[in-house]
Amino acid sequence: MAERMHSLRGLLLRRLWLPLLGLLLCSAVGSFALARFYAGQVYDRWLLDSAMSLAELVKVHNGRASMEITPAVSRMFTWDTVDEVHGEVLDAGGARLYGDLPEPLPRPVQAAAGEAVYYDARLRGQAVRMVEVQVPTASGQSVRLRVAETLRKRHRLERKLLMTSVPFQAAIMALAAWLAWAGTGAAARQANQVARRLAGPRPDPLAPLQPAAEAPRELWPAVEAINALLQRLSAMQDAQRRFVANAAHQLRTPLAAMQVELESSLRQHDPQAQQLALSGTLAGLARLQHLVHQLLMLSRSEDSNGTALPLQTVDLAALSRQVLERSADRAVQAGVDLGYEGPDEGVPVQGDVPLLREALGNLVDNALRYGRPRGVVTLSVAIQPGGVQVCVDDDGPGIAAGERTRVTERFYRASNSGDGCGLGLAIVSEIANRHGARLTIATSPLGGARVGLRLPAR
C-alpha cells in the first residue's frame, strides 16, 4: 500500500528518525558490549595475576612440589571487599597442594603449559569466573592453578557503564532529533519558497520557471513537471481562444445572413418575395443548427480531463448499416448512389456507440456534401490483421495531398463549395484518438476521396 503523504516534512522525519533511532540503539548496545568486554579483560587479567601469585609460593624439594602458606597469606589472597575469591593448586599427579575448590567443576580443554584458560562456572550456587593455568617448575614438572571469583564487581561495573551510557546516548539522540527537525524544516522552507515564487505576481503567469534559478537541485524534476503542465495549459488556452474566435465567427455568419433575410422579408409586400426570404432564413437556421450540433459533439468528443473512455463491445458492421439507413433519404433527394460493402454483422470492436455513430455519420455527411452531384458514395467495412478498417469513398474532386494534414483542423475547409462548417473531420479525429484508432485520408478507387478509420480489434 502506498504511504499517505500529508506532510513532506513528516515523511522526511519518519524516514530519518526511525533508522537513526535504530542506529543509535545499536551504537549504545555496541558501546556497552565493548566496554563490558574490555572491563572483563581487565578483571580476567587480575584473576590471572592472583593465580600467578599462588605459583610464586610453590617450592620444589627433591623433585616434588610443595607449598607452604600461612593463614595470613591465605587471608590476603582471598581478601576482597566485594567478591569471594577461591584458589586451588594441584601438582602434576593431581594431588591438591592448596585450595578449597570443590569437585567436580567444569573443566575446559586441557591448556598448554603457560597458557591461561578462562571459563564460567557455578560454585556453591553462585556464578563465578575461573582461570586455569599450568605453570612449569624448576624440576620440569608443572602445577595446575585454578582461581575462582564471584561476579559482583563485574555486575556493579556493568550497571555503572549502563547508567553512564544511557544519558549520553539520550543526549546524542535528542541532538540528532533536533538536527533532523531543523534540517527538514530548512528543506521544507526551500520548497515553500518555490511555491511562493510560483504563486506570486509574474508578468506571464504561464511562463516556464527556470529550475536552476528558482529551486534547489532536488526540486528540479518537480519544476520541470510544472513547466510541462504550464506548457500544456498555455497550449490549451491558445486552442480555446482560437476555438472561441472561430466559433464566434462561424456563428456570426449565418446569424448575419438570417438578419438580412428577415429584414428583406419585412420590406417586401409581395407574398412570393417574402416566402423566398423566409426560405433563406430557414436554410440559415438549418445551417446554424448543424453548426451548434457539431460544436456540442466536438466538446463531447474532446478528452479535456485525460480520463479513459468507457468502452463496450460494438458490432461495427451493424452500426455502419444503421448510419447509412439514416442518410438514405438525403442521398435519394441528392440523387447519390449510397451503398455498403462488407459483412452484415459480426465485426466486434471496443468503442462508445454514440461517438462511433457520430464519426461514421460525419464521414458519410462529408462525402454527400463535397462529393460529385448525383455521384457515388460507398461505406465499406473490412476485417484486417490486427484491426478493422472502415472507409467512406466518393467520386468527387477528392482532397489534395497537401491539404490532408490540415482538413482535421477545426473550422478549416479545403473548398468553399458545400455548406459545411469545417468541423466534421476534426470531430472524427478526436473520436479516433479517444478510441486508439487512426484516421486515414487517401485517394479513392472511385476517383474522389477515401476517408477511413482503422480501429484495433477487440
N, C-alpha and C positions, 0 to 999 in steps of 0.2 A: 504494500500500500504506500502511495506517495505521501511524503511528510507534508503536513499543512504548514504553510509559512505565513503566519500572521505578522511576524516581525523579523526583518533581516538580522537585526542586532541579536534578538533572542536565538535565532538559528545559529549564528556565529558563536554565541556564548555556550550554547548546548554542545556544539561541535568542539569547542575548546576546553570547556570546564571538565567534562566527563573524562576525556583522555588525560587531561592534566591532573585531575584528581587521582586517577589510576596510576599515573606516573609517579606522583608524589607519595602515594601509599607504597608503591613498590620500592621507591627510594628509601622511605622510612624503614620498611621491613629489611631491605638490604643493608642499610646503615646499622640497624640494631643487630642483625646477624653477624656483620663484620666485626662490630665492637665486641660482641659476645665471643666470637671466635678468638680474637686476639687476647681478650681477658682470660679465656680458657687456656690459651697458650702460656700466659704468664703464670697462672696457678699451677698448670702442669709442670712448668719448669721448677717452681718452688717445691712441688711434690717430689720431683726427681732429686733436687738438692737435699731434701730430707733423707731420701733413700741413700744418697751417696755419703751423707754424714754418718749413717749407720755403718757403711762399708769401711770408713776410717777406723772404726772400733774393732774390726776383725783382726785377730792375730793368728799367726801360723807357728805351731811348735811341733817339731818332729814330723812335719808333713801333714799335720792335722790342724784344721781351722778351729779356732775357739774364739769366744767373745766374752769379755768381762765388762759388764755395765753396771754402774752403781744406781741406786734408786734415784739419786739427784739427777744423774744424766738421763735416766729414763723419763723422769718428770719433765725435764727440759725438752726432751724430744716430743713428748705427747702434749706439751702445754700449748693451748690455743684459747684465746678469749671467746671465740665463736664456734669453731668446729671441733670435732673429735678426730684425733689422729691416732692411727694404729699402724704398727710395723711388724715385720717378720723377717728373720734371716735364717736361711736353710743352707746347709753345706752341700757338697757335691752328692752325698748319698741321700740327701733328703732329710737329714736329722735337723731338728729345729735348734738353732743356736740362741735365738731370741724372738720374742713376739707373743702375741695373744690372738692372732687371727684364727678364727675357727675354720674347720674343714667340713665339707668341701666348699670352695669358692670357684666360680667360673674362671678357667684359665685360658688365655689366648694361645695361639700357636707359639711353640717354643721359639723364643727370640735368640738371635745370635749373641755371642759374647760382646758385652759393652753396648748392646742396643736396648733402648728402653721401649717398653710396650705399655700403652695407656688403654684402659678399658673401664667400663662402668659395671658396678655390681651392687648387691644389697648385703648389708651387714647389720645383723640384729634388727631387721625391719626397716633400716634406713638406707637410702640411696647413697652410695659412696663412689668416689673416683679413685681408681687404683693405678699404680705404676709398678711394673715388674721389670727388673734388670738383672743380668748376670754379670758379675764383676770377677775377673781373674785375680788370683792371689799370687804371691811370690813363689809358691810351690808348684805352680802350674795348674792347680785346681781352681775351681770357681765357686763362688757362693751366689745364691739367688736371693735377691732382696725384693720384698713386697711392702708397699706402703699404701694405706687406705686413708682417705679423708672424706668427711661428710661435705655436703654441698651448700651449707648455709651461707658462707661468704660469697660463693658464686651466685646464688639466687639473690642475695642482697645487692650485689653489683649489677645484676641484670635489671632489677627493679629500678635502681638509680639511673641506669642507662635509659631505660624506657621512660621514666618520668622526666628525664632531661631532654630526650629527643622529641617527645610529643609536643611540648610548647614550641620548640624550634621548628618542627615540621608544620605546626599550625600557623606560625608566623609566616613561613615561606608560602603556605597555601593561601593565606589572606593576601599577601603581596601579589602572588600570581593572579588571584581573582581580581584584584584592583587593576593590575596591568591589562588583563583581558577586557575588563569593563571599559577602561579608558581607551584601549586600542580599538575595540569595536565601535565605541562612541565616535571616535575620530573618523573611522571608515564610514559610519552612517552619516556624519555631517558632510563628508565629501559627496556622498550620493545625494543628500538633500540639496547641496549647492547646485548640482547639475539639474535637479528638478526645478529649483527656483529660477535658474537661468532659462530653462525651457518654458516656464510659466510666466516669466516676466515679459514686459513690453518689448517687442522687436520690430524692426522695420518691415520685415516679411515674416509673418507667423509660420509659414510653411517652408521657409528657407532651411536647408540642412545645417546641422551643427558640425563643428569641427572637433573630432574626437580628441586630437592632441591638445587643443586649447580649452576644451570645455569639461573634460573629465579625466580622472586617473586611468591608467592603462587597463586596469581590471574592468572598467566600465565601458571600454571602447566597443566591445560587441553589442552592448545594450544601446549605445549611442548610434552605432551603425544600423541596428534594427529599427530604432526610432527614425533615422534618416530614410530608411526604405519605406517605412509607414508614411512619413511625410511626403515622399515622392508619389506614393500611390494615392494619397489624399489629394495632392495637387493635381495629379492626372485626372482623378475622378471629378474634382471640382471644375477643371477646364472642360472635360467632356460634358458635364452637366450644364455648364454655361453655354457651350455650343449647342447642346440639345435643346435647351430652353429657347435660345435665339432662333434656331432653325424651326422649332415647333411653332413659335410665335409668328414667324414669317409665313410658314405654311398655313397656319390658321387664318392669318390676316388676308391672304389672297382670296380664298372662297368667301370670306365674310365681306370683303370689299366688293367682289363680283355680285353677291346677293344684294348688297345695299344698292348698287347701281341698277340691278334688275327691278328691285322693288320701287325705287324712285321713278324709274321709267314707266312701270305699270301704273303708278299713281298719276302720272302726267297724261297717260293715254286715255282717250274716251272711246276708242274703238274696242269692242269686246275681243275681237280676234287678236289685236296687238297686246291687250292685257293678258290674254291667255298665253301668248308666246313669251311675254316677260315672266309670267309666273312659272312657265315650264323651265325657263333658265334658272329661276330661283330654286325650283325643286331639284334640278340637277346639281346646283351648288350645295344644297343641303345633303344630297346623297354623297357627294364627294367629301363634305365636311364630316359626315357620319363615318365614312370609310377611314378618314384620317384619324378621327378620335379613337376608333376601334383599333387601328394599327398602333397608335401611341399607347393605349392601355395594354395591348398584347405585348408590346416591346418592354413595357415596365414589368409585366408579369414574367417574361422570359429571362430578364436580367438576373444575374446572381450577385446581388449587392452585398449580401451578408456572408458569402463564402460557404453557404450551407449545402449539403448534399441533397440532390433531388430525389424524393421518394419514388422509386420505380416499381413497376409491376409488369407482368408478362402481357404483351400486346401482340395480337396477330396482325402484322403489318399488311399482309395481303388483303384481309377483310377490311382494315381501316382505309386502305387506299381505294378500294371499291366504293366505300361509303362516301369518301371525298369526291370521287367522280360523279356519283349519283346526285350530290348536292349541286354540282356545277353543270349538270346535263342540260337543264332548261336554258341557262345562259349561253351554252355552246350552241344549242339549237337556234336560238334567236340570232346569234352571230354567224350562223352557217358554218361552224367549225366542226370538223370530224374529230370528236373526242373519243379516244379509245384506251384500252387497257391490255397490257401484255404481262403474263405471269400467272402463277397459281391462284386459284380462287381463295384458298385459305391454307393454313399450316405453315406460316412463316413467323415464328415467335421471336420477338426481341424484347429487351427490357427498356421500358420508357414510361413517360407520362402521356396518357391518352389525349387530353386537351391540347398539350403543346405539340405533340406529333401531328395531330389533326390540323392544327393551325399552320405548321410548317408545310405539310403537303398541300394544304389549301392555298397558301401563298405561292408555291411553285406553279400550281395549275393556274391561279389567277394571273400571275405574271405572263405565263405563256398565252393566255387568252387576250391579255391587254396588248402585248407587244409582238405577238405572232402575226403571221400573214392573214389578212382578212379572208374569210372562207377557206382557211387553211386546215392543217392537220396538227393535232396535239395528242401525244401518246404518253401515258404514265405506265412505267414498267417496273416490276419487282423481280429481282433475281437473287438467288442464294449463291453465294460465292465462298471460297475457302476463308474461314475466319470472320465472316460477316455477311451482311445483307446490303445489297445495293438497290436503291430506289431512284429512278430518274424520270424527268419530265422533258420530252423532246418536242420541238416545234419546227416548222418550216419557214420561220420568219427571217428577219435580217441577221439574227444572232447577236452575240456580244463579242466585240473586238478583243483580241488578246491583250492589248494594253489597258483595257477597261475592266478586265475580270478581277483584278485585285482591289478595285475601287467601288464596284457595284454593291459590295456588302457594307459600305459606309452609310451612315444614316443620312437620309434626305438627298443622297447622290443619285442622279438619274443620267444614264448614258445617252438617253434620247429624250427629246421633248415631246415625242409622239405618245399618245395614250394619256389617260387621266390618272396615272399613278402618283404616289406621294414620295416614292424613294425609300420606303421603309420595309418593303416585302422581304428582300434578301437579307437585310440587316436583322430582321426577326428570325429568319431561318438560320442565320449564322449563330445567333445567341442560343437558339434551341439546340442546334447541333453541339455547341460547346457544353451545354448542360447535360447532354446525353453521351458525351465522349465520342461523338460522331465527327465525320469530316465532310465539309461542303465542297463539292467539286463542280467546276464550270468548264465546259468544253464545247466543241462543235458537234452538232447532232448529225447522225446519218441522214436525217431529213433535210439538212442544209441550214438549219437555224441553230438555236442554242440548245445545249443539253445541260441542265442543272440537276444535280442529284445529291443524295445523302448516302454515305456509307456508314452503317451502324454496326457495332460489334455484335456478334452472335450472342444468344442468351447464355 
